[in-house]
């Protein structure tokens, strides 16, 4: 019985605990739900508050932007009105000035018409006066003028002649004085060295034992050098040196450098020789370009084709009567620039023409023709200014002087060539060369006299017109040229100029 009570009591206690737990759970859940709802409501209130504040801020900013826009629009409108007012004022001023100009033009036109009318009246009066004078004097206007001039000339003939002679003498003296001052100033300002230069063809060797190595077994080394460099190697009994012989000075210089490098290297064999020759060619090409650029820089010549610079640099290896042609060209360019500046001529054209006046000598052993003709073709090929070509082509009088720069270039060339020590040619050889030219020309029948000029580059032959006809004169020039070619040895060309002149003189007594 007690057990049953205990069981029942335990069952009721468990059931009551379950009921209490259920209601406790429901109460806790309700509390949590109430708390979440409260938080959500608080968040909604905060969001509404923030949104309201953002809307208010946005409204304030919009009002501020709108106010700024109104102020800016008002300012722009004010500026536009001011600009419009200024424009209207300018238009009014322009219209007023136009009216004034039209009025002035009308006044000028009226004055012109009045002047023309007065001029016509004066011309009519002059015509009437001239007609009346012609009627009274029985002479026309031209006849009266001629008579007046004759009368004055006859009366003052001696005075006029003396005055003209005085003017001629004074002008001639002044011109000669001015020319001397210009030339002396140019020569004095260019105080360059006048020592003559000759490209050496002698290669020094430290020992005569090297001559055998240079020749090589059965002459293989020397033949390889001659074939690669295009020169002739002369190994003679001269101690301590060998000679390089070639017509082309550049090939001669290439062989000289190659030989010197081979001697320093010590390995002299055909393959090594060809390698050294190629290296020497590259070195000489660089030297040629450097010399051309240096010459242009020294003379202040710019805007020149680089290929033309390389041709100009080749003149470094050319000599004329012992004078280095490149140095001569640079010196002539300086002198031409000084003279041109004194005379008011084109300094740039004079300098460039003087610098390139002998450029044909860089190619004259490779191309037919005089160095002047070759130089003209070279400058034309590289699109040089026509003024430069015209100025350089007359320095040996092969072409007429077309500009003052042509004369300046010839004068500069002559000054540079004739300075003491600039050229190495003995007076005896020079006179002998001229004498031989004149002797050959005088040996032909019909020749009256002959003159060798231009340092032996030209000979002018005067023939007797009664003995030599025009056709015979042409044949005579050809025969003399052939005889000169057969008899004499000379560089370049010699111009044979046969002159047949008829003069008829009568005296009126």
C-alpha positions, 0 to 999 in steps of 0.5 A: 500500500505504501509502495503504491502511494510512493509510486503515485506520489512520484508519478504526480511529482514527475507530471507536475515537474513537466507542467512546471517545465513547460510553463517555464519554457513558454515564459522564457520563449515569450520573454525572448520574443518580447525582447527581439521585438523591442530591439526590432522596434528600436532599430526601426526607430533609429533607421527612421531617425537617420533617414529623416536626418539624411533627408534634411541634410540632402534638402539643405545641400540641394538648397545650397546648390540651388542658391549657388547656381542662382548666384552663378547664373546671375554673375554669368548673366551680368558678364554677358550683359557687360560683354554685349554692351562692349560689343555694341560700343565697339560696333558703334566705334567701328561704324563711326570710324568707317564713316570718317574713313569714307569721308576722308576717302571722298575728300582725297578723291576730290583732291585727286580730281582737282590735282588732275585738272590742274595738271591737265591745265599745266600740260596744256599751257606747256604744250602751247608754250612749246608750240609757240617757241617752236614757231618762233625759233623754227626748231622742234623740241628735239632739235633745240635740245640737241643744239643746246647740248652741243653749245654747252659741250663745245663751250665746256669741253675742256672742263668736262674732259678734265672732270671725267678724267679726274673722276676716273683716276680718283675712282680707280685709285679708290677701288684699287686701295679698297681692293688692296685693303680687303685682300691684305686684311683677309691674308693677315687674318688667316695666319695658317701654316704654309709648310707644304705636305706630301703623303709619304710612301716610305715604310720604316722597318726596325731591321733589314731581316724583316725584308725577307719575311715581307717578301715571303717564300718565293715572293708569296707575301709581297704578291699577296700584299700587292694583290690585296692593296692594289699597290706595288711594294719595292724592296731595294737595298735602302737600309731600314725602309721599303717603298710603297708605289701606287698612283692612287694615294688612298691605296698607297696609304692603306698599304702603308698602314697595313705594313706597319701593323704587320711589322708590329704584329710579326705574323706576316703570311698571306691570310694575315696580310689580307686581314690587315689590309681590310682593317686598314681600309676600314681605318682609312675610311673612318679617317677620310670621314673624320677629315671631311667633317673636321674641314666643314666644322673648321669653316663653319659649313653646315647642311652638307650631305654626309657622302659629300663629306666623305668625298671631301675628306679624300682630298686629305690624301691629295697634293698639288705641287706639294700643297695638301689639297684639303688644307688648301680648300679650307684656307680658301674657304676662310679667305673667301668668307672674309672677302665676301663679308667685306664686299657684302656678298653671300658669305655662306655661298662663298665659303661653301664654293671655296671649300668644294672648288677642288673636290673634283681632284678627289676623283680625277684619276678615276673619272674623265674630265677636268677637276672642275667638270668632275666637281660640278657633276659631284655637286649636282649629284648631291643636289648642291645649291646652284649658287654654289656650283656657279661660284666654284666653276669659274675658278680656272676661268673655264666658265664665265663669272656669273656672280660676285661669289665666282670672282671671290672664289677665284681670288681666294684660290689664287691667294691660297695657292700663291702664298710663299711656301704654300706650293713646292715647285722650283722656279726652274721647273715652272719656267721650263714647263711653260717654255716647253708649251710655248715652244711646241705651239710656236713650232707650227706654221701660221702661229704668230705668238703663244702664251702659257697661262694658268700655271701651265694648264692653258696655252693661248695661241694667236695665229696670223689670219691671212695664213690660217683660216677658221677651219685650219685653226680648228685643225691646228688646235687638234694638232698642237694638243696631240703634239703636247700629249706625245711630248710632255708629261703633266697631271690633269689636262691642258687647254689649247686655245687658238685665237684667230682675230681679224683687225681692220684699221683705217684713219680718218684725216 
